[in-house]
Structures are given as structure tokens and as C-alpha cells.
Amino acid sequence: FLFQMDPTRISKEHVHCVRTLFGHQENTDFHDASFENQEAKLMPESCRSMKQALQRAVQKEVQRVMGRASPRPEKAAMEALGMELYQRNKPGKLPFAHLIIDDKNIPSGTRKVNLTSWHHDKGQANLSNMTFNDGRLIVNQDGFYYLYANICFRHHETSGNLTKRGLQLMVYMTKTNLKIRRSDVLMKGGSTKYWSGNSEFHFYSVNVGGFFKLKSGEMISIQVSNPLLLDSSQEATYFGAFKVRDLE
């Protein structure tokens, strides 16, 4: 701070203080604590103020050179925890799956039929940190997941005549836990349609979706009625899941 002062205004008292301070620093090794305290008491008020200002300036410069001060232990712990959660749940590691229907292996039937033929690595299908086996999507990580399914039914007159009775077009998404030998329907949707021969083309789409708590090892599967009426294009019939967050 001395360099910021006007040289023409530096008094003899200031010069004396500077000499006293630097002389005191050079002889510090030869002074004991009691002598240093006594010397500080005898120092003029202006010199003590100058000494304090100089000490503050030195401390500020040391902090600047050494970098930002280390964070408090509790703050450092919170930052470490936040980084751990980010690494654990960053998008590249979150489980997800998008499966499309395999049009070459669609089963027959009119009632609730299990769909086991899906593609997980073809076209728009994708799979990461989940397992697909025997037509079922297997959860590998506990967590809250968003599950979804879109199933389309269609019929053209060239495919033959339909029954004059109502067609029940239903979709079920089921969770199975083999450890406790239990299956639960998580979602279902559909309607009864009357597709007469008076129309050339018929189409109906069912979409279901929701958040669910899933455990590792649990399996998700799809059942439909009248599977031979499915629209087998990848943008029409598919289902999937993606993890949203960990369990509490």
C-alpha cells in the first residue's frame, strides 16, 4: 500500500515506521515473545496501524498465490456426495430399453396371449443396462422406472372377413417376480371394436405408460388379445422402460 501513497506526502514519521517494522522483522529471531509484545506496546499508534495494514496485505497476497482456501469439511463432504450421485446416475449409465415387435414370430389366439418375440438390437430398438430374455425385459438395477407400451391393431379387407361380433382389443403390461412366484398387471388398456365388412380398412391404437418401483430381477412382459391383428411396423408396436431415479 506504500506504493499507492503520494511520495511527496510521506512524513518522517512514516519513514521511521517503515524502518522500525523492517528492522523488527530482521531481528525477530533474536527476540522472545515478551520482548516483542513490549515493543508493540511502545510502538506509536500510526506505526501499529501501518503494521496491521501491511499484515493484511501480505495475508491477502499469500491467499491469492496459494489459491482458494480449502472448503469446510461438511461442504467438502456434500460436494463429494453430489459427485458420487452424479457418477452413479449420469445418463450414460441409467438403464433403458426400447423393444420393437418381431413381425416374423407373432402368435395366434383371441384371448390374452403373451408376446415373446421382440427385437432389442434392430432398427429403432435399443437396450442398455437391462436384460432381454424369453420375451421379457429384466430389471438389473433397483429404482423408479417409467414404463410404456404402444400397440396398434389393424385390418384390411384383403386379409379376410372378420367376425360380426365385437373384437376385444386389449393390451396388458405385467410385472413378474420369480422369487415370490407372483405376477401383477401394472397397466392395461383397450376397447371392444365392431369392425364390419363395410369398411375397407380398420385401425386402433392403445398406449399405456406410468412410473413404477422396480427391483432387480423383476421382469416386464406384454400380453394382447387377437395378436394376429397387430400392426408389425416398428413405429406402431413397441414397449420399453427407462430408470428415472434410485429408490429412497
C-alpha positions in Angstrom: 0.0 0.0 0.0 3.0 2.3 0.4 3.5 2.4 -3.3 -0.1 3.8 -3.7 0.7 6.8 -1.5 1.8 10.2 -2.8 5.6 10.2 -2.2 5.5 14.0 -1.5 3.2 13.3 1.4 5.3 10.6 3.2 6.3 12.1 6.5 9.4 11.4 8.5 7.1 9.5 11.0 6.1 7.1 8.2 9.7 6.6 7.2 10.6 5.9 10.8 7.7 3.4 11.0 8.9 1.6 7.9 12.5 1.3 9.2 11.2 0.1 12.6 9.0 -2.5 11.0 11.6 -4.0 8.7 14.3 -3.7 11.4 11.9 -5.6 13.7 11.4 -8.3 11.1 15.2 -8.8 10.6 15.7 -9.2 14.3 12.7 -11.4 15.0 14.9 -14.5 15.6 16.7 -12.7 18.4 13.5 -11.5 20.2 11.4 -13.6 22.6 7.6 -13.2 22.8 7.6 -10.9 25.9 10.1 -8.5 24.3 8.0 -8.5 21.1 4.8 -7.7 23.0 6.5 -4.9 24.9 8.0 -3.5 21.7 4.5 -3.5 20.2 3.1 -1.5 23.1 5.8 1.1 22.8 5.2 1.5 19.1 3.3 4.7 18.1 -0.3 4.3 17.1 0.4 5.3 13.5 3.1 2.6 13.3 0.8 -0.1 14.7 -1.9 0.8 12.1 0.7 0.6 9.4 1.8 -2.8 10.7 -1.7 -4.2 10.7 -2.4 -2.9 7.2 0.9 -4.5 6.0 0.0 -7.8 7.6 -3.5 -7.8 6.0 -1.9 -7.1 2.6 0.6 -9.9 3.0 -2.1 -12.4 4.1 -4.2 -11.4 1.1 -1.3 -11.9 -1.3 -0.5 -15.3 0.2 -4.1 -16.5 -0.2 -4.1 -15.3 -3.8 -0.9 -17.2 -4.6 -1.9 -20.4 -2.7 -5.3 -20.4 -4.3 -8.8 -20.5 -2.8 -8.9 -21.7 0.7 -9.9 -25.3 1.3 -13.7 -25.8 1.8 -15.1 -26.6 5.2 -15.2 -30.4 5.9 -19.0 -30.6 5.8 -19.1 -28.6 2.5 -16.4 -30.9 1.0 -18.4 -34.0 2.1 -21.6 -32.7 0.4 -19.7 -31.9 -2.8 -18.2 -35.4 -2.8 -21.7 -37.0 -2.2 -23.2 -34.9 -5.0 -20.4 -36.1 -7.4 -20.9 -39.7 -6.4 -24.6 -39.5 -7.1 -23.9 -37.8 -10.4 -21.4 -40.5 -11.4 -23.9 -43.2 -10.4 -26.9 -41.7 -12.2 -25.4 -39.9 -15.1 -27.2 -40.5 -18.4 -24.6 -42.9 -19.8 -25.3 -45.4 -17.0 -29.0 -45.2 -16.5 -30.8 -48.4 -17.6 -33.2 -48.1 -20.5 -34.8 -50.3 -23.2 -36.9 -49.8 -26.3 -38.2 -53.0 -27.9 -40.0 -53.4 -31.2 -42.2 -56.3 -32.3 -40.7 -59.2 -34.3 -43.1 -59.5 -37.2 -42.0 -63.0 -38.1 -43.0 -64.6 -34.9 -46.4 -63.3 -33.9 -48.5 -65.9 -32.1 -52.2 -66.7 -32.8 -55.1 -66.6 -30.4 -58.0 -64.4 -29.5 -57.8 -64.0 -25.7 -54.9 -62.9 -23.6 -51.8 -64.0 -25.4 -48.2 -63.5 -24.2 -46.0 -61.6 -26.7 -42.5 -63.1 -26.5 -41.0 -62.1 -29.9 -39.3 -58.6 -29.7 -36.2 -57.1 -31.2 -33.8 -55.4 -28.8 -30.9 -54.6 -31.2 -32.5 -54.0 -34.6 -34.0 -50.9 -36.2 -35.1 -48.4 -33.5 -34.7 -50.9 -30.8 -32.1 -50.4 -28.1 -31.0 -51.8 -24.8 -28.6 -50.6 -22.0 -28.1 -52.0 -18.5 -31.2 -54.1 -18.8 -31.6 -57.7 -20.0 -34.0 -59.2 -22.5 -34.7 -62.9 -22.3 -37.5 -65.2 -23.4 -39.7 -62.2 -24.4 -39.4 -60.4 -21.1 -37.5 -57.3 -20.1 -35.4 -58.0 -16.9 -34.5 -55.2 -14.4 -30.9 -55.1 -13.4 -31.0 -52.1 -11.0 -33.5 -51.2 -8.3 -35.2 -47.9 -8.9 -38.2 -45.9 -10.1 -38.8 -46.6 -13.8 -41.1 -45.1 -16.4 -42.7 -48.0 -18.4 -44.6 -47.5 -21.7 -46.2 -49.5 -24.5 -47.8 -48.6 -27.7 -49.7 -51.4 -29.5 -51.5 -50.9 -32.8 -54.2 -53.2 -34.3 -55.2 -53.0 -38.0 -57.1 -54.9 -40.6 -57.6 -54.7 -44.3 -60.4 -56.3 -46.3 -57.8 -58.3 -48.3 -56.9 -60.1 -45.1 -60.3 -61.8 -45.0 -63.6 -61.3 -43.3 -63.8 -60.5 -39.6 -66.3 -61.9 -37.2 -69.5 -59.9 -36.9 -69.2 -60.0 -33.2 -67.3 -57.4 -31.3 -63.5 -57.7 -31.2 -61.9 -57.2 -27.8 -58.6 -55.5 -28.5 -56.7 -55.3 -25.2 -53.1 -54.7 -24.0 -51.6 -55.7 -20.6 -48.3 -54.9 -19.1 -47.3 -57.4 -16.4 -44.6 -57.4 -13.7 -43.3 -60.9 -12.6 -41.2 -61.7 -9.6 -39.9 -65.2 -9.7 -38.6 -65.2 -6.2 -42.1 -64.9 -4.7 -43.8 -66.5 -7.7 -46.1 -63.6 -8.3 -47.3 -61.7 -11.4 -49.2 -58.4 -11.3 -50.8 -56.4 -14.1 -49.3 -52.9 -13.9 -51.3 -51.3 -16.7 -54.0 -52.3 -19.3 -55.9 -50.6 -22.0 -58.1 -51.3 -24.9 -61.7 -51.4 -26.2 -64.3 -53.6 -27.9 -64.5 -52.8 -31.6 -67.0 -53.7 -34.2 -65.1 -54.0 -37.5 -67.7 -54.8 -40.1 -67.0 -55.7 -43.7 -68.5 -52.4 -44.8 -65.1 -50.6 -44.3 -62.0 -51.3 -46.3 -59.6 -50.5 -43.5 -59.7 -50.6 -39.7 -57.1 -49.3 -37.2 -56.9 -49.0 -33.4 -54.1 -47.9 -31.2 -53.6 -48.5 -27.4 -51.0 -46.5 -25.4 -50.2 -47.0 -21.7 -47.5 -45.5 -19.6 -46.6 -44.9 -15.9 -44.0 -44.7 -13.1 -43.3 -47.8 -11.1 -41.0 -49.0 -8.4 -39.0 -52.0 -9.6 -36.5 -54.3 -8.0 -33.5 -56.1 -9.6 -34.6 -59.4 -11.1 -38.2 -58.4 -11.7 -39.5 -58.9 -15.3 -41.8 -56.9 -17.5 -43.8 -58.5 -20.3 -46.7 -57.7 -22.7 -49.9 -59.6 -23.4 -52.5 -58.8 -26.0 -55.7 -60.2 -27.4 -56.0 -61.0 -31.1 -52.3 -60.7 -31.8 -52.7 -61.6 -35.5 -54.3 -58.1 -35.9 -51.1 -56.4 -34.7 -49.5 -53.7 -36.9 -46.0 -55.1 -37.0 -44.2 -51.9 -38.0 -41.6 -50.6 -35.5 -43.2 -47.3 -35.1 -46.6 -48.9 -34.3 -46.0 -51.7 -31.8 -43.3 -51.4 -29.2 -42.7 -51.1 -25.4 -39.9 -50.0 -23.2 -38.6 -48.6 -19.9 -36.1 -46.2 -18.5 -34.9 -45.5 -15.0 -35.8 -42.2 -13.5 -34.0 -42.3 -10.1 -32.9 -44.6 -7.3 -35.1 -45.9 -4.6 -35.3 -43.9 -1.3 
